[in-house]
Amino acid sequence: MDQLQEARALDYRQIPGMPGVSVGGHAGKLWVGRLGGHSIACLQGRSHLYEGYTPQEVVFAVRLLATAGVGAMLITNAAGGLGAGFQRGDLMLVTDHLNLTGHNPLLGPAPATGPRFSDMTFAYDPGLRTLALQAAQELGMSLRQGVYAGVLGPSYETPAEIRMLRLLGADAVGMSTVLETIALRQMGARVGGVSLISNLAAGLSDTELSHAEVQATAEEVRERFTRFVSHWCGLILRAPA
């Protein structure tokens, strides 16, 4: 949020219908401001299925922004690394996902916000991905690429489950993102995704997994992560419509 000019914040509790947040590190604020002369909205914190929310509640915030006219959205997350050579603190550009949550925000009556059967061939927009790689190159940063597996949580995976996810083609695993991406694509919004590899998944390191490690990694890479996302966002805003 430090990169925004004329920034203003609105607490989620002030937005009718907006679910709250309860996970450490999620502030629960909607920020609006300007970047390079363009209007920007940022969601600081999200709701998760494992908190007891419905899929529709989980995607409420991103649907709100898409309804307000946001045509491209960058989704960030913290994830466990599965890919060969991945290290704690790496950034991974999401190229595709596996929805293993057992849920879908499009269940129920046919939505009025887009097609009944939403195509997910280009879940993560190729043009936005190209600009992400350009941003990393211009900043001299390493940016890995891979498939994100979204699971229900809140327990971390077992080593056997991690072996299964690797066989399925996953490079990172987390408890968010996939439902938001499905909802946004159904509404016609472009999606870019980036994962902070906050830890190596179960069985790939000698340490036990904890949310404290996730928060510690996020704090360690905050400046680098913020520079990357801000530069990526700037390239998107300057790109031809």
C-alpha positions in Angstrom: 0.0 0.0 0.0 3.1 2.2 0.4 3.2 2.6 -3.4 -0.3 4.2 -3.7 -0.8 7.9 -3.9 -3.9 9.5 -2.4 -4.5 6.2 -0.6 -7.6 5.7 1.5 -8.6 2.6 3.4 -12.0 1.2 4.2 -12.4 -1.5 6.8 -14.2 -4.7 5.5 -16.7 -4.3 8.3 -17.9 -1.1 6.7 -18.8 -2.8 3.5 -22.3 -4.4 3.4 -22.1 -8.1 2.8 -18.3 -8.3 3.0 -17.1 -11.3 5.1 -14.5 -10.6 7.8 -11.0 -12.0 8.2 -9.6 -13.9 11.2 -6.2 -15.1 10.0 -3.0 -13.5 11.3 -1.4 -11.2 8.7 -4.8 -10.3 7.0 -5.7 -6.7 7.8 -9.2 -6.8 6.4 -9.0 -3.5 4.5 -9.9 -2.3 1.0 -7.5 0.4 -0.2 -8.1 2.7 -3.1 -5.6 5.2 -4.5 -3.6 6.0 -7.6 -0.6 4.6 -9.3 0.9 6.3 -12.3 -2.2 8.4 -12.8 -4.5 5.3 -12.7 -7.0 4.3 -10.1 -6.1 1.2 -8.1 -8.0 -0.9 -5.6 -6.2 -3.3 -3.3 -7.7 -6.0 -1.0 -5.6 -6.4 2.1 -6.7 -9.8 3.4 -9.1 -12.5 2.2 -11.6 -14.9 3.5 -11.0 -18.7 3.3 -13.2 -21.8 3.1 -11.5 -23.2 6.2 -12.8 -20.3 8.3 -16.3 -21.6 7.6 -17.3 -19.2 4.8 -19.2 -20.4 1.7 -17.6 -20.3 -1.7 -19.8 -17.4 -2.6 -18.6 -15.5 0.5 -15.0 -16.3 -0.3 -15.3 -14.6 -3.7 -17.5 -11.7 -2.6 -14.6 -9.2 -2.5 -13.2 -9.9 -5.9 -16.7 -10.0 -7.4 -17.3 -6.6 -5.9 -14.3 -5.1 -7.6 -15.1 -6.8 -10.9 -18.6 -5.4 -10.7 -17.2 -2.0 -10.0 -15.3 -2.1 -13.3 -11.9 -3.7 -12.4 -10.9 -5.5 -15.6 -7.6 -7.0 -14.5 -6.8 -8.4 -11.0 -3.5 -9.6 -9.6 -3.9 -12.3 -6.9 -1.2 -13.0 -4.4 -0.8 -15.8 -2.0 1.7 -17.6 0.3 2.2 -21.2 -0.7 4.3 -24.3 0.1 6.9 -25.1 -2.5 6.9 -28.5 -4.3 8.7 -27.7 -7.5 12.2 -29.0 -8.0 14.8 -26.5 -6.7 12.2 -24.3 -5.0 13.5 -22.4 -2.0 11.8 -20.5 0.8 11.4 -16.9 -0.3 11.1 -17.7 -4.0 8.4 -15.9 -6.1 6.4 -18.1 -8.4 4.3 -16.8 -11.3 1.1 -19.0 -11.4 0.6 -20.5 -14.9 -2.4 -22.7 -14.1 -4.1 -24.2 -11.1 -5.6 -27.4 -9.7 -8.8 -26.8 -7.8 -8.7 -29.5 -5.1 -10.9 -27.7 -2.6 -14.0 -29.7 -3.5 -15.9 -26.5 -4.0 -16.8 -24.1 -6.8 -18.2 -20.6 -6.5 -20.4 -21.1 -9.6 -22.6 -23.8 -8.0 -26.2 -22.9 -7.7 -28.6 -21.0 -10.0 -27.2 -19.8 -13.3 -25.3 -16.5 -12.6 -26.3 -13.2 -14.1 -22.7 -12.1 -14.2 -21.5 -14.2 -17.1 -21.8 -17.6 -18.9 -23.2 -20.6 -17.1 -20.2 -22.7 -18.2 -17.0 -20.7 -17.8 -14.0 -21.5 -19.9 -10.8 -21.9 -17.9 -8.3 -22.5 -20.7 -6.6 -19.3 -19.9 -7.3 -19.0 -16.2 -4.2 -16.9 -15.7 -4.0 -14.4 -18.6 -1.0 -15.0 -20.9 -0.6 -11.2 -21.5 -0.4 -10.5 -17.8 2.1 -13.4 -17.4 4.3 -11.9 -20.1 4.3 -8.6 -18.3 5.2 -10.3 -15.1 8.2 -11.9 -16.6 9.2 -8.5 -18.1 8.8 -6.9 -14.7 11.1 -9.5 -13.0 13.7 -9.1 -15.8 13.7 -5.3 -15.5 14.2 -5.5 -11.7 16.8 -8.2 -12.0 14.7 -10.6 -9.9 14.3 -14.4 -10.2 10.7 -15.4 -11.0 9.8 -19.1 -11.1 6.8 -20.4 -12.9 4.4 -23.2 -12.0 1.0 -24.7 -11.2 -0.7 -23.8 -8.0 -2.8 -26.5 -6.2 -5.6 -25.0 -4.1 -6.7 -27.2 -1.2 -9.2 -26.8 1.6 -7.0 -26.7 4.7 -6.6 -25.6 7.4 -4.3 -28.5 8.2 -1.1 -28.7 6.3 -0.6 -31.6 3.9 1.0 -34.9 4.8 4.2 -36.0 3.0 2.1 -38.6 1.1 -0.3 -35.9 0.0 2.6 -33.8 -1.2 3.9 -36.7 -3.2 0.4 -37.0 -4.8 0.3 -33.3 -5.6 3.7 -33.5 -7.3 2.4 -36.4 -9.4 -0.6 -34.3 -10.4 1.8 -31.6 -11.6 1.6 -29.1 -8.8 4.6 -26.8 -8.1 3.1 -25.0 -5.1 0.2 -25.7 -2.7 -2.0 -23.3 -0.7 -5.5 -22.7 0.7 -6.7 -19.8 -1.5 -6.8 -18.2 -5.0 -8.5 -20.9 -7.0 -12.1 -19.9 -6.2 -11.3 -16.2 -6.7 -9.8 -17.0 -10.1 -12.8 -19.1 -11.2 -15.2 -16.3 -10.2 -13.2 -13.6 -11.9 -12.9 -15.5 -15.1 -16.6 -16.2 -15.2 -17.1 -12.4 -15.0 -14.7 -11.8 -17.8 -11.9 -10.3 -15.7 -8.2 -11.0 -16.5 -6.3 -12.7 -13.7 -2.6 -12.7 -12.9 -1.3 -14.8 -10.0 1.9 -14.9 -8.0 2.9 -17.1 -5.0 5.4 -16.4 -2.3 7.0 -19.7 -1.5 6.8 -19.3 2.3 8.1 -22.8 3.1 8.9 -26.1 1.6 6.0 -28.5 1.8 5.8 -31.4 4.2 8.5 -34.1 3.7 10.7 -31.7 1.7 12.5 -30.2 4.6 13.5 -31.2 8.2 11.3 -28.7 10.0 7.7 -28.8 11.0 5.3 -26.5 9.2 3.7 -23.5 11.0 1.8 -20.3 10.2 4.6 -18.4 12.1 7.1 -19.5 9.4 4.7 -18.2 6.7 4.4 -14.8 8.4 8.1 -14.6 9.0 8.9 -15.3 5.3 6.4 -12.7 4.2 8.0 -10.1 6.4 11.5 -11.0 5.1 10.6 -10.6 1.5 8.0 -7.8 1.9 10.2 -5.1 0.2 11.1 -7.4 -2.8 7.6 -8.7 -3.2 6.1 -5.2 -3.1 8.6 -3.9 -5.7 7.8 -6.7 -8.0 4.0 -6.4 -7.8 4.1 -2.6 -8.1 6.4 -2.8 -11.2 4.2 -5.5 -12.7 1.1 -3.4 -12.0 2.8 -0.4 -13.6 3.5 -2.3 -16.8 -0.1 -3.4 -17.0 -1.3 0.1 -16.7 1.0 1.4 -19.4 0.3 -1.5 -21.8 -2.0 -0.7 -24.8 -5.7 -1.5 -24.1 
